[in-house]
């Protein structure tokens, strides 16, 4: 999805709807991909404005040099 798609979701989603905006390891991925960074920043701004609640769900644990994987989810307030 593009940033515009996420912005549309933020404007049209009903209360309690959720969207997974990233799957991976956001703390690392955001430094290597500007689209991931911009999407994460968009949702963080909305969380600060109290329009969404952000949370994550662990998919896999880290193993050796392999990063953990999470679903990063936004829930509309």
Buried (B, 14 or more C-beta within 10 A) or exposed (E): EEEEEBEEBBEEBEEEEBBEBBBBBBEEBBEEBEEBBEBBEBBEEBBEEEBBBBEEEEEEEEEEEEBBBBBBBBBBE
